[in-house]
Amino acid sequence: MRIIDYYNSIASGVMAAIVAVSVALSVRGKRAPKGIIKDGPAICLFAVILLIASFLRLYKLGEIPLGLQQDEASIGYDAYCLATFGIDRNGYHFPIYPITWGCGGGSPLLIYLNVLSVKFFGTGIVKLRLIPAVLGICTVWLFYHILRIIYSGNTFKNELSLLGTFFLAVCPWHVILSRWSLDCNIMPFNLLFAIYFFLLAARSGKTSQYCVSAAAFSICMYSYGAATIVVPVTILLICGYSLKKRTLTWGQLIASAVSFLVLFAPLLWFYAVNYLGLPEFVSESFSVNKFTAARTGEAFISFDEDLPGKILNNLRSMALAVSVGDDSYTMAHYLKGYATLYAFTFPVTAYGLILSIKDLFSGKRADGGSLAGSVGNAMMLSVTAASIVLNLMIVPDINRMVMMFVPFIYFFTKGAGFVLQQSDRLFAAVLGILLIGSLSFGKDYFTRFNEWSVSIYMPGYGDAIKRAYEIAGDDTPIHSTYDGLSAPFMLALYYNEYDPYKFYESVEYKDDKAEFRIARKFGNFSFELPDNVNAPEYSEDVFVVSSADLDLFENLDAHQVEDFGGYFVVY
């Protein structure tokens, strides 16, 4: 075991003991505590937390992770094509929903945000990752103000708002998520933006704020496929609760529904084309196009005799995701030793979840007595319930659970609030344990993550394939290895800013109807090595190979060999 493993075990035990002692102290019922941090110092501490969040999300953004993951390249390349040529890589003019790999796999919002980025700043790894990083920082800002609304009637509103914000700022899940460009990675910001305006409306009663919230929830539908289930279920649950509590009127609900549907209409049209059989609409202004394959087997569990076992496995996966972590998750979202939300926080989080459910059904106002606090508590439970509904239907994947984690950070805050009501010292211990864990994570992330995730981000290959194209141009054949790579054609397209007209007119897919279409070749690029690289017909060709492939060449001294850190250009 490593030091962090010992720390996780000891800290988890201490956290469990803190909860147990706090419960015992609460039975005495003697303490009537008051908050320590005033509003002025709270603003200063919040600014410090934002600086920490910014550092963790921006420092060495182009180097950690090192390289580029294929979905990042896919999003970046479609954004480049749309910004430069007005078409995506499949030849559609400004599609409502780019089909990317053939079945989707890259939601439109992040692609179109990157269109703006390309227009203003051009392409490049830092520029591609800047939107998730900046929105990650903004998510921390939003969460603080959401907690301020929820705890507005609480004696410890400053302490708890700062604790929850700090946890989000330093938790492994959100730091890692903010530092690379996958469509789901901006979902926490989009969701919290909608929640923020809903809580503002619950506090003020303004119809306009409910309509803004509804519009933001509608935009969530363009952010990530999982929102198709989570957002409607969340809206149904929270609107039912709000109508019951009379913070939302039927007139406001109707106005909000109109706001939602106006923005959702283009996506609804897209769904009708793909799932109801309506014909494609293709023009030079915009397109409502059809997937080339349905995304079912990769994303959703099959309804067969093994269904009960699959559901139990999904429940287990969810429990691990919000507690001790799951090593089976993709390395792009995980650093060994650091659970999604830190393993040691779960005892406090679990008790906070119990308190949250208890407050929902007790009939009393939650989190200090404000009505907005009760709505906020119900909102977090609604998102959790909606995420559970989704997660019972899908193949377990941390990407698809993306909307589940912010509520659990709230539950941690709620549990810590209970501890603070009983003892300042116990609360300080909770904060200290979190601080030590976050310092260890920061050190290990910036020193170990590249080594941990090398198979995901394929460092060196993008620069190598770019150099190969500089040498070969459009006439000389380029042969690429597949060793240690996933969909390398996507990196070739992005790094070389390849003309999309040339691409879709020449591409040859391994399986044109596959759920994820992978190119075998396009233009003068071929993503497989010849049986004999030493044959005379390949003497003038350019090769991109791994270190293991170098042995294929009988006489390397007769070639130019350029090293790009694990991948070589040979010509």
C-alpha positions as CSV (number, residue, x, y, z in Angstrom):
1,M,0.0,0.0,0.0
2,R,1.1,3.6,-0.7
3,I,0.9,6.4,1.8
4,I,-2.3,7.8,0.2
5,D,-4.0,4.4,0.7
6,Y,-3.1,4.4,4.4
7,Y,-4.3,8.0,4.6
8,N,-7.6,7.2,3.0
9,S,-8.2,4.3,5.4
10,I,-7.3,6.3,8.5
11,A,-9.1,9.5,7.4
12,S,-12.3,7.5,6.6
13,G,-12.3,6.0,10.0
14,V,-11.8,9.4,11.6
15,M,-14.6,10.9,9.6
16,A,-16.9,8.0,10.6
17,A,-15.9,8.6,14.2
18,I,-16.6,12.4,13.9
19,V,-20.1,11.7,12.6
20,A,-20.7,9.2,15.4
21,V,-19.5,11.6,18.1
22,S,-21.6,14.4,16.5
23,V,-24.7,12.3,16.6
24,A,-24.0,11.5,20.3
25,L,-23.5,15.2,21.1
26,S,-26.7,16.1,19.3
27,V,-28.7,14.0,21.7
28,R,-27.7,16.3,24.5
29,G,-29.1,19.3,22.6
30,K,-27.4,21.9,24.7
31,R,-25.4,23.9,22.1
32,A,-26.7,27.0,20.4
33,P,-23.8,28.0,18.2
34,K,-23.3,31.1,16.2
35,G,-21.3,31.6,13.0
36,I,-17.7,32.7,13.2
37,I,-16.9,34.0,9.7
38,K,-18.5,37.4,8.9
39,D,-19.6,38.4,5.3
40,G,-16.5,40.5,4.6
41,P,-13.9,37.8,5.4
42,A,-16.1,35.3,3.7
43,I,-15.8,37.2,0.4
44,C,-12.0,37.3,0.8
45,L,-11.8,33.6,1.5
46,F,-14.1,32.9,-1.5
47,A,-11.7,34.9,-3.7
48,V,-8.8,32.7,-2.4
49,I,-10.8,29.6,-3.2
50,L,-11.4,30.9,-6.7
51,L,-7.7,31.5,-7.2
52,I,-7.0,27.9,-6.0
53,A,-9.6,26.6,-8.4
54,S,-8.2,28.6,-11.2
55,F,-4.6,27.4,-10.6
56,L,-5.7,23.7,-10.5
57,R,-7.6,24.1,-13.7
58,L,-5.2,26.3,-15.8
59,Y,-1.7,25.4,-14.7
60,K,0.1,23.5,-17.5
61,L,-3.2,23.0,-19.2
62,G,-1.5,22.0,-22.5
63,E,0.9,19.7,-20.9
64,I,-1.2,17.8,-18.3
65,P,-2.7,15.7,-19.7
66,L,0.0,15.4,-22.2
67,G,-1.3,14.6,-25.7
68,L,-4.8,14.6,-27.0
69,Q,-7.6,12.1,-26.5
70,Q,-9.6,11.1,-29.6
71,D,-12.9,12.7,-28.5
72,E,-11.1,15.9,-27.8
73,A,-9.7,15.8,-31.3
74,S,-13.1,15.0,-32.7
75,I,-14.8,18.0,-31.0
76,G,-11.9,20.3,-32.0
77,Y,-11.8,19.1,-35.6
78,D,-15.6,19.6,-36.2
79,A,-15.3,23.0,-34.6
80,Y,-12.4,23.9,-36.9
81,C,-14.3,22.7,-39.9
82,L,-17.5,24.7,-39.0
83,A,-15.5,27.8,-38.2
84,T,-13.4,27.7,-41.3
85,F,-15.5,25.9,-44.0
86,G,-19.1,26.1,-42.6
87,I,-19.5,22.3,-42.7
88,D,-18.7,19.5,-40.3
89,R,-16.4,16.6,-41.2
90,N,-19.4,14.7,-42.7
91,G,-20.2,17.6,-45.1
92,Y,-23.3,19.0,-43.4
93,H,-23.7,22.8,-43.1
94,F,-24.1,23.9,-39.5
95,P,-25.9,20.8,-38.2
96,I,-28.2,21.1,-35.3
97,Y,-26.4,18.1,-33.9
98,P,-23.2,17.0,-35.5
99,I,-23.2,13.2,-35.9
100,T,-19.4,13.1,-35.4
101,W,-18.5,9.4,-35.2
102,G,-21.8,8.5,-36.9
103,C,-23.9,7.9,-33.8
104,G,-23.1,11.2,-32.1
105,G,-20.5,11.1,-29.4
106,G,-19.9,14.8,-29.5
107,S,-22.8,17.0,-28.3
108,P,-23.4,20.3,-30.2
109,L,-22.9,22.9,-27.4
110,L,-19.2,22.3,-26.8
111,I,-18.5,22.0,-30.5
112,Y,-20.2,25.3,-31.2
113,L,-18.5,27.0,-28.3
114,N,-15.2,25.9,-29.8
115,V,-16.3,27.3,-33.1
116,L,-16.2,30.7,-31.4
117,S,-12.9,29.8,-29.9
118,V,-11.4,28.9,-33.2
119,K,-12.8,32.1,-34.8
120,F,-11.1,34.2,-32.2
121,F,-8.0,32.3,-31.2
122,G,-7.4,29.5,-33.7
123,T,-6.6,25.8,-32.9
124,G,-4.3,24.2,-30.4
125,I,-4.5,22.0,-27.3
126,V,-4.7,24.9,-24.8
127,K,-7.4,26.7,-26.8
128,L,-9.4,23.5,-27.1
129,R,-9.3,22.8,-23.4
130,L,-9.8,26.4,-22.3
131,I,-13.6,26.3,-22.4
132,P,-14.0,23.4,-20.0
133,A,-11.3,24.9,-17.8
134,V,-12.9,28.4,-17.6
135,L,-16.4,26.9,-17.2
136,G,-15.0,24.7,-14.5
137,I,-13.9,27.8,-12.6
138,C,-17.3,29.4,-13.2
139,T,-18.9,26.3,-11.8
140,V,-17.1,26.8,-8.6
141,W,-18.4,30.4,-8.6
142,L,-21.9,29.3,-9.2
143,F,-21.8,26.6,-6.5
144,Y,-20.8,29.1,-3.9
145,H,-23.8,31.4,-4.7
146,I,-26.1,28.4,-4.8
147,L,-25.0,27.4,-1.4
148,R,-25.4,31.0,-0.2
149,I,-29.1,30.8,-1.3
150,I,-29.6,27.4,0.2
151,Y,-28.1,28.3,3.6
152,S,-29.4,31.9,3.6
153,G,-31.3,31.3,6.8
154,N,-28.5,29.2,8.4
155,T,-26.3,30.5,11.2
156,F,-23.3,29.0,9.5
157,K,-24.1,30.1,5.9
158,N,-20.6,31.5,5.4
159,E,-18.8,28.5,6.8
160,L,-20.8,25.9,4.9
161,S,-20.8,27.9,1.6
162,L,-17.1,28.2,1.8
163,L,-16.6,24.5,2.7
164,G,-18.7,23.2,-0.1
165,T,-17.1,25.6,-2.6
166,F,-13.6,24.5,-1.5
167,F,-14.5,20.9,-1.8
168,L,-15.7,21.4,-5.4
169,A,-12.6,23.5,-6.1
170,V,-10.2,20.7,-5.1
171,C,-12.1,17.4,-5.6
172,P,-10.4,15.0,-8.0
173,W,-13.5,14.5,-10.2
174,H,-14.0,18.2,-11.1
175,V,-10.3,19.1,-11.4
176,I,-9.6,16.3,-13.8
177,L,-12.9,16.9,-15.7
178,S,-12.1,20.6,-16.2
179,R,-8.7,19.9,-17.8
180,W,-9.7,18.2,-21.0
181,S,-12.3,18.8,-23.7
182,L,-15.1,16.2,-23.6
183,D,-18.7,17.3,-24.2
184,C,-19.9,16.1,-20.8
185,N,-17.2,18.1,-19.0
186,I,-19.2,21.4,-19.3
187,M,-22.4,19.7,-18.0
188,P,-21.9,20.7,-14.3
189,F,-21.7,24.4,-15.3
190,N,-24.8,24.2,-17.5
191,L,-26.8,22.3,-14.8
192,L,-25.7,24.6,-12.0
193,F,-26.6,27.7,-14.1
194,A,-30.1,26.4,-14.5
195,I,-30.3,25.5,-10.8
196,Y,-29.0,28.9,-9.7
197,F,-31.8,30.8,-11.6
198,F,-34.4,28.3,-10.3
199,L,-33.4,29.0,-6.7
200,L,-33.3,32.8,-7.4
201,A,-36.8,32.5,-8.7
202,A,-37.9,30.4,-5.7
203,R,-36.5,33.2,-3.4
204,S,-37.9,36.2,-5.4
205,G,-41.0,34.7,-7.0
206,K,-40.1,36.3,-10.3
207,T,-41.5,34.6,-13.4
208,S,-38.6,36.0,-15.6
209,Q,-36.1,34.0,-13.5
210,Y,-38.0,30.8,-13.8
211,C,-38.0,31.4,-17.6
212,V,-34.3,31.9,-17.6
213,S,-33.9,28.7,-15.6
214,A,-36.1,26.8,-18.0
215,A,-34.1,28.1,-21.0
216,A,-30.9,27.0,-19.2
217,F,-32.3,23.5,-18.6
218,S,-33.1,23.4,-22.3
219,I,-29.5,24.3,-23.2
220,C,-28.5,21.4,-21.0
221,M,-30.2,19.1,-23.5
222,Y,-27.6,20.2,-26.1
223,S,-24.7,19.6,-23.7
224,Y,-24.7,15.9,-23.3
225,G,-26.8,12.9,-24.2
226,A,-27.4,11.8,-20.6
227,A,-29.3,15.1,-20.1
228,T,-32.1,13.7,-22.3
229,I,-33.2,11.6,-19.3
230,V,-31.8,13.5,-16.3
231,V,-33.1,16.9,-17.1
232,P,-36.7,16.0,-17.8
233,V,-36.9,13.8,-14.7
234,T,-35.3,16.5,-12.6
235,I,-37.7,19.2,-13.9
236,L,-40.7,16.9,-13.2
237,L,-39.7,16.2,-9.6
238,I,-38.7,19.8,-8.7
239,C,-41.7,21.4,-10.3
240,G,-44.0,19.0,-8.5
241,Y,-42.3,19.9,-5.2
242,S,-42.4,23.6,-5.9
243,L,-46.1,23.6,-6.9
244,K,-46.8,21.8,-3.6
245,K,-44.8,24.3,-1.6
246,R,-46.4,27.2,-3.6
247,T,-43.1,28.7,-4.7
248,L,-44.1,28.1,-8.3
249,T,-47.5,28.9,-9.8
250,W,-49.2,27.2,-12.7
251,G,-48.8,30.4,-14.7
252,Q,-45.1,30.4,-14.1
253,L,-44.9,26.8,-15.0
254,I,-46.6,27.4,-18.3
255,A,-44.4,30.4,-19.1
256,S,-41.3,28.3,-18.2
257,A,-42.4,25.5,-20.4
258,V,-42.8,27.8,-23.3
259,S,-39.2,29.1,-22.7
260,F,-37.9,25.5,-22.6
261,L,-39.7,24.4,-25.7
262,V,-38.6,27.4,-27.8
263,L,-35.0,26.6,-27.3
264,F,-35.6,22.8,-27.4
265,A,-37.5,22.9,-30.7
266,P,-34.5,22.5,-33.0
267,L,-33.3,19.5,-31.0
268,L,-36.8,18.1,-31.0
269,W,-36.8,18.3,-34.8
270,F,-33.5,16.4,-34.8
271,Y,-35.0,13.7,-32.6
272,A,-38.0,13.4,-34.9
273,V,-35.6,12.9,-37.8
274,N,-33.6,10.2,-36.1
275,Y,-36.3,8.4,-34.0
276,L,-39.6,9.0,-35.8
277,G,-38.5,8.6,-39.4
278,L,-38.8,12.2,-40.6
279,P,-36.6,13.0,-43.6
280,E,-33.3,14.8,-43.2
281,F,-33.3,18.6,-43.8
282,V,-30.1,19.7,-45.5
283,S,-29.4,23.2,-46.7
284,E,-26.5,25.6,-46.9
285,S,-27.7,27.5,-43.8
286,F,-28.2,24.6,-41.4
287,S,-28.9,20.9,-41.4
288,V,-31.0,18.4,-39.4
289,N,-29.2,15.3,-40.3
290,K,-29.6,11.6,-39.5
291,F,-27.2,9.3,-37.6
292,T,-25.5,6.6,-39.6
293,A,-25.9,4.2,-36.7
294,A,-27.9,4.1,-33.4
295,R,-26.0,4.4,-30.2
296,T,-27.6,1.5,-28.2
297,G,-25.2,-1.4,-27.4
298,E,-22.4,0.8,-26.3
299,A,-24.5,3.1,-24.0
300,F,-27.6,1.1,-22.8
301,I,-27.9,-2.2,-21.0
302,S,-29.8,-4.9,-22.9
303,F,-33.1,-6.1,-21.5
304,D,-32.5,-9.8,-21.3
305,E,-32.4,-12.6,-18.7
306,D,-29.4,-11.0,-17.1
307,L,-31.2,-7.7,-16.5
308,P,-31.5,-8.1,-12.6
309,G,-27.7,-8.7,-12.4
310,K,-27.0,-5.7,-14.6
311,I,-29.1,-3.5,-12.5
312,L,-27.4,-4.7,-9.3
313,N,-24.0,-4.1,-11.0
314,N,-25.1,-0.5,-11.9
315,L,-26.2,0.2,-8.3
316,R,-22.9,-1.1,-7.1
317,S,-21.0,1.1,-9.6
318,M,-23.0,4.2,-8.5
319,A,-22.3,3.4,-4.8
320,L,-18.6,3.1,-5.6
321,A,-18.5,6.2,-7.7
322,V,-19.7,8.4,-4.8
323,S,-17.8,6.6,-2.0
324,V,-14.5,4.8,-2.3
325,G,-14.1,5.1,-6.1
326,D,-13.9,2.6,-8.8
327,D,-10.7,1.5,-10.5
328,S,-12.6,0.3,-13.5
329,Y,-13.3,3.8,-14.7
330,T,-11.4,5.2,-17.7
331,M,-8.1,6.6,-16.6
332,A,-9.1,10.0,-18.2
333,H,-11.3,10.6,-15.2
334,Y,-9.4,9.0,-12.4
335,L,-6.0,9.0,-10.6
336,K,-5.2,5.9,-8.6
337,G,-5.5,6.6,-4.9
338,Y,-8.0,9.4,-5.3
339,A,-11.6,8.5,-5.5
340,T,-14.0,10.7,-7.4
341,L,-14.9,12.7,-4.4
342,Y,-12.1,11.5,-2.0
343,A,-12.9,8.2,-0.3
344,F,-12.6,9.7,3.2
345,T,-15.5,12.1,2.7
346,F,-18.1,9.5,2.4
347,P,-19.1,9.0,6.1
348,V,-20.0,12.7,6.3
349,T,-21.6,12.7,2.8
350,A,-23.7,9.6,3.7
351,Y,-25.0,11.3,6.8
352,G,-25.7,14.5,4.9
353,L,-27.7,12.5,2.4
354,I,-29.8,11.0,5.2
355,L,-30.4,14.5,6.7
356,S,-31.4,15.7,3.2
357,I,-34.0,13.0,2.7
358,K,-35.2,13.5,6.3
359,D,-35.7,17.3,5.7
360,L,-37.5,16.6,2.5
361,F,-40.2,14.5,4.2
362,S,-40.3,16.2,7.6
363,G,-42.4,19.1,6.4
364,K,-40.0,21.5,8.1
365,R,-37.9,24.0,6.2
366,A,-34.4,22.7,5.5
367,D,-31.0,24.2,6.0
368,G,-31.8,27.0,8.4
369,G,-35.4,27.8,7.7
370,S,-35.5,29.6,4.3
371,L,-38.0,28.4,1.8
372,A,-35.3,28.7,-0.9
373,G,-33.2,26.4,1.2
374,S,-35.9,23.8,1.2
375,V,-36.2,24.1,-2.6
376,G,-32.5,23.8,-3.0
377,N,-32.4,20.7,-0.9
378,A,-35.2,19.2,-2.9
379,M,-33.4,20.2,-6.1
380,M,-30.2,18.3,-5.2
381,L,-32.3,15.2,-4.3
382,S,-34.2,15.6,-7.6
383,V,-31.0,15.6,-9.6
384,T,-29.8,12.6,-7.6
385,A,-33.0,10.7,-8.2
386,A,-32.9,11.5,-11.9
387,S,-29.3,10.4,-12.2
388,I,-30.2,7.1,-10.5
389,V,-33.0,6.6,-13.1
390,L,-30.5,7.1,-15.9
391,N,-27.7,5.0,-14.3
392,L,-30.0,2.0,-14.0
393,M,-30.5,2.0,-17.7
394,I,-26.9,2.6,-19.0
395,V,-23.6,0.8,-19.1
396,P,-21.8,2.2,-16.1
397,D,-19.5,5.1,-17.1
398,I,-18.3,8.0,-15.0
399,N,-19.0,10.4,-18.0
400,R,-22.7,9.5,-17.9
401,M,-22.8,10.0,-14.1
402,V,-21.6,13.5,-14.5
403,M,-24.7,15.2,-13.1
404,M,-24.6,13.1,-10.0
405,F,-21.6,14.4,-8.2
406,V,-22.4,18.0,-7.4
407,P,-25.4,17.0,-5.3
408,F,-23.1,14.7,-3.4
409,I,-20.8,17.5,-2.7
410,Y,-23.8,19.3,-1.3
411,F,-24.6,16.3,0.9
412,F,-21.1,16.4,2.2
413,T,-21.6,20.1,3.1
414,K,-24.9,19.3,4.8
415,G,-23.3,16.5,6.8
416,A,-20.4,18.9,7.8
417,G,-23.0,21.4,8.8
418,F,-24.5,18.9,11.2
419,V,-21.0,18.4,12.7
420,L,-20.5,22.1,13.0
421,Q,-23.7,22.5,14.9
422,Q,-22.3,20.1,17.5
423,S,-18.6,21.1,17.7
424,D,-16.3,23.7,16.2
425,R,-13.3,21.4,16.8
426,L,-14.9,18.4,15.0
427,F,-15.7,20.6,12.0
428,A,-12.1,21.9,12.0
429,A,-11.0,18.2,11.9
430,V,-13.2,17.6,8.8
431,L,-11.7,20.6,7.1
432,G,-8.2,19.6,8.0
433,I,-8.6,16.1,6.6
434,L,-10.0,17.5,3.4
435,L,-7.1,20.0,3.1
436,I,-4.4,17.4,3.6
437,G,-6.1,15.1,1.0
438,S,-6.4,18.0,-1.5
439,L,-2.7,18.9,-1.1
440,S,-1.7,15.3,-1.7
441,F,-3.9,15.1,-4.8
442,G,-2.6,18.3,-6.2
443,K,1.0,17.1,-5.9
444,D,0.3,13.7,-7.4
445,Y,-1.9,15.0,-10.2
446,F,0.8,17.4,-11.5
447,T,3.6,14.8,-11.1
448,R,1.9,11.5,-11.9
449,F,-1.1,11.9,-14.1
450,N,0.7,11.9,-17.4
451,E,2.4,8.6,-16.6
452,W,-1.0,7.2,-15.4
453,S,-3.0,8.3,-18.5
454,V,-0.5,7.8,-21.3
455,S,-2.7,5.2,-23.1
456,I,-5.6,7.7,-23.1
457,Y,-4.0,10.8,-24.5
458,M,-1.4,9.3,-26.8
459,P,1.4,11.8,-26.2
460,G,3.7,12.5,-29.1
461,Y,1.5,11.0,-31.8
462,G,-0.2,14.2,-32.8
463,D,3.1,16.0,-33.3
464,A,4.5,13.1,-35.2
465,I,1.5,12.8,-37.7
466,K,1.7,16.6,-38.2
467,R,5.4,16.4,-39.0
468,A,4.7,13.5,-41.4
469,Y,2.2,15.6,-43.3
470,E,4.6,18.5,-43.5
471,I,7.1,16.1,-45.2
472,A,4.7,14.2,-47.4
473,G,2.2,16.9,-48.4
474,D,-0.9,15.6,-50.3
475,D,1.0,13.4,-52.7
476,T,3.4,11.1,-50.9
477,P,1.7,8.2,-49.0
478,I,1.8,8.3,-45.2
479,H,1.5,5.0,-43.3
480,S,0.6,5.2,-39.6
481,T,1.0,2.6,-36.8
482,Y,-2.0,1.6,-34.6
483,D,0.3,0.6,-31.7
484,G,-0.9,2.2,-28.5
485,L,-3.5,4.3,-30.3
486,S,-7.2,4.8,-30.4
487,A,-8.8,6.3,-33.6
488,P,-5.5,8.0,-34.7
489,F,-7.2,9.3,-37.9
490,M,-8.9,11.8,-35.6
491,L,-5.6,13.2,-34.4
492,A,-4.3,13.4,-37.9
493,L,-7.3,15.5,-38.9
494,Y,-7.1,17.9,-36.0
495,Y,-3.4,18.4,-35.9
496,N,-3.1,19.0,-39.6
497,E,-6.3,21.1,-39.9
498,Y,-7.2,18.8,-42.8
499,D,-9.7,20.1,-45.4
500,P,-13.0,18.5,-44.6
501,Y,-14.1,18.3,-48.2
502,K,-11.0,16.2,-49.0
503,F,-11.7,14.1,-45.9
504,Y,-15.4,13.1,-46.5
505,E,-14.9,12.7,-50.2
506,S,-11.9,10.2,-49.8
507,V,-12.5,8.6,-46.4
508,E,-12.7,4.8,-46.2
509,Y,-14.1,3.5,-43.0
510,K,-13.4,0.1,-41.5
511,D,-17.2,-0.3,-41.1
512,D,-19.4,2.5,-42.5
513,K,-22.4,1.3,-40.4
514,A,-20.5,0.7,-37.1
515,E,-21.6,2.5,-34.0
516,F,-18.3,4.4,-34.0
517,R,-17.0,4.8,-37.5
518,I,-13.2,4.4,-37.6
519,A,-11.3,5.5,-40.8
520,R,-8.9,3.0,-42.4
521,K,-7.6,5.7,-44.8
522,F,-8.3,9.1,-46.3
523,G,-6.4,11.2,-48.8
524,N,-2.8,10.0,-48.7
525,F,-3.1,8.7,-45.1
526,S,-3.3,5.0,-44.3
527,F,-3.8,3.9,-40.7
528,E,-2.1,0.5,-41.0
529,L,1.5,-0.5,-41.8
530,P,2.3,-2.5,-44.9
531,D,3.2,-6.2,-44.4
532,N,6.7,-5.4,-45.5
533,V,7.8,-1.8,-44.9
534,N,11.1,-2.5,-46.6
535,A,9.5,-3.3,-50.0
536,P,10.8,-1.1,-52.9
537,E,7.3,0.4,-53.5
538,Y,7.4,2.0,-50.1
539,S,10.9,3.5,-50.3
540,E,9.7,7.1,-50.9
541,D,6.8,6.9,-48.4
542,V,6.6,8.4,-44.9
543,F,5.9,6.3,-41.8
544,V,4.7,7.2,-38.3
545,V,5.6,4.3,-36.0
546,S,6.0,3.4,-32.3
547,S,9.3,2.5,-30.7
548,A,8.3,-1.2,-31.1
549,D,7.7,-0.7,-34.8
550,L,11.3,0.5,-35.5
551,D,12.5,-3.1,-35.6
552,L,10.4,-3.5,-38.8
553,F,13.0,-1.5,-40.7
554,E,16.0,-3.5,-41.9
555,N,18.3,-0.5,-42.3
556,L,17.3,2.5,-40.3
557,D,20.6,4.2,-41.2
558,A,19.2,4.7,-44.7
559,H,16.3,6.7,-43.3
560,Q,15.7,9.9,-41.6
561,V,14.2,9.2,-38.1
562,E,12.6,12.0,-36.0
563,D,11.6,11.2,-32.4
564,F,8.5,12.8,-31.0
565,G,8.5,11.1,-27.6
566,G,7.3,7.6,-28.2
567,Y,6.4,8.0,-31.8
568,F,8.8,8.4,-34.7
569,V,8.6,9.8,-38.2
570,V,10.6,7.6,-40.6
571,Y,11.3,8.6,-44.2
